Structures are given as C-alpha cells and as structure tokens.
C-alpha cells in the first residue's frame, strides 16, 4: 500500500484477459444477483475480489439454480457443442470464473430440487458429475468457456453419496403452500391487484408473511411482467401437470428464500453470496428482495422495484400494503414458520392440491 493506494499483484501465469472477458459476459448475461452491495469497481472486478480475499478475508459463494448446475454436470460428462449458447454458456463461464477466482459454488438446493422432481438416484448421479466439474481445473474450464476446447481433459465422476436428497425440505413445503395459494388466486375471477392483495391478507391472517413468495406472486400477478413460465401448465386439462408446475414454482421460490436466508447469514459471518440463475424471471425478482434500505426508505425502494411490473398507483398501493403487513407481523404474535406444525402444513398442502385438481375452467390463459 502506497499513499492510500493498494497494489494487487497477480501470478504472472494468471490468465487475466480470459478471466476479464468471462466476467464481462457473466455481468452482461444478467444471470448474477449479489446479496450485497457490489464494489464501485464492478461486481466481478478481479482486483476487488483479490482485495476482499486477501485484505478483508471475505469469502464469496455462488448459489446457482438447478438449470445451471445441471449444465455444469452435463458439460463435465458430455463435453460441449461449440460455440456455447444460452444457459450452457452461462454455466461454463460461471464455473470458469469461480475456479479462476477461488469462489465456492453451493448447489445444495438445486440437487434437492432435482431429486424431488426426478428421483434420488438421478440427483446423486448428477451430483457426482457436478463434483467432477467443480474439481480444480480452472485452465480447462477457461478454455472450454472461451471455445478453445469442447470437453474437459479430466472428467471422472466422483463417488456418489448415499444421502436422501429427495426428502422434501421444510422450506420448500412452506413455499409450496404459498405457491398453491397463488395458483388458486390466479384461477379465480379476480383482477390482478385483487389477487395480490388477497394473497397478502391470507398470509397475514392464516399463514405468515413469506417475503420471497410474496414478491414472486407480485410479479406473477402483474399486468406488465414476463410471467409466461412462472406457473407452467396451470390451466392444463391434465390437472397433475398443473400440480407439477406449481411444485416447480415452489422450488423457484425456495431458491429465492434461500438467498434471503444466506444474506442474513452474511450479517454475522464474513461471507458474500451471489445468486446465479438462467431464469429471467428469477433474475428480475431477486434484486427486489435484496433492497438495502432502512425501514423509512424500504417502501419507497419497493415501489421502484414493483413499478416495472405494475402501474405506478398500484405499485405504490402494493408496496405500502406489503410493508404494513410485514411491520404488523413483527409487532404481534403472528404465525411464524417455526410455529406452524408439520401436520398443519400437510393439511394446507392437501387442501390446496384438492382445489387445484377440482378446477375445470377454460384452458386459455387470462388476458
């Protein structure tokens, strides 16, 4: 350090141009949402990472969604069709950048989702290939991401775990209850604003204020949002396909709620978290959950976040209502996730599924 200047020295062999190019692509992709205020130098600044790692002793961890994790495992197992495109390109860039910069990837939610969606054996098999992908070979991943090779030179699946990843997470079960309620309201003859306000009131009266699920629903119900794939097959004549789509939405909400929980963890531990997703909807919702403001400014910041999806007056009404519900829940003995018994959760799930299965309205989506 000289006259307030900090000099960051890199290994002469460090592939600076490649890593900068990969980082620039990741930022441009819109796939990354930090759960902290990024440095002025930029979210993926190499110098900033080296400073936080070496001076501040701060660790950065990446929380990827299932689509990215699955593509990382597939690239390790099958190689790549070059040039890489879409989520596969994001997955390769993310793994290359993480290994080059010594960032940890935490994919646990993704494998629970896969096990629940498919089965435990498939999830454990993919986990073994993800571990092969995540094994330190930064140069190979950089070459793959930059299109110089089409497969990793060393890719051997790691020994499989014997864990039961298919066991439903308590957090997912709670989010599934809300996802079923969101679906029920979507199928009702209501206006978008009525749907959102009804969900908030139901949470306040009969459940608890689940922030990530509320924001997910606020985007889903919105008249201006790109919502097409958020609840898949909801109006299908095959009601089990509708249930499957709601379960998938519950996993999306679980990725968001996990991000919020990890952000709170950062308050007591020297760890930064970055959410990584190839889902544009989740990438738009997550920053709204990351609003960094005190109580006096939170509602105003929330209005700004919701204004991309709602008319200005309705965005203001929703933000103020949600804020009031959250503040009220903090000040009274409202139900909390810890106080809702497991049998009550199962009862709410059974009731919600019954209502979805019983629906027999028109198959066309709402206007």
Secondary structure, 3 states (H helix, E strand, C coil): CECCECCCCCCCCCCHHHHHHHHHHHHHHCCEEECCCCCCCCCCCHHHHHHHHHCCCCEEEEEECHHHHHHHHHHHHHCCCCCCCHHHHHHHHHHHHHHHCCCEECCHHHHHHHHHHCCHHHHHHHHHHHHHHHCCCHHHHHHHHCCCCCCCCCCCCCCCCCCCCCCCCHHHHHHHHHHHHHHHHHHCCCCHHHHHHHHHHHHHHHCCCCHHHHHHHHHHHCCCCCCCCCCCCCCCCCHHHHHHHHHHHHHHHHHHHHHHHHHHHHCCCCEEEEEECCCHHHHHHHHHHCCCCCHHHHHHHHHHHHCCCCCHHHHHHHHHHHHHHHHHHHHCCCCCCCCCCHHHHHHHHHHHHHHHHHCCCCCCCCC
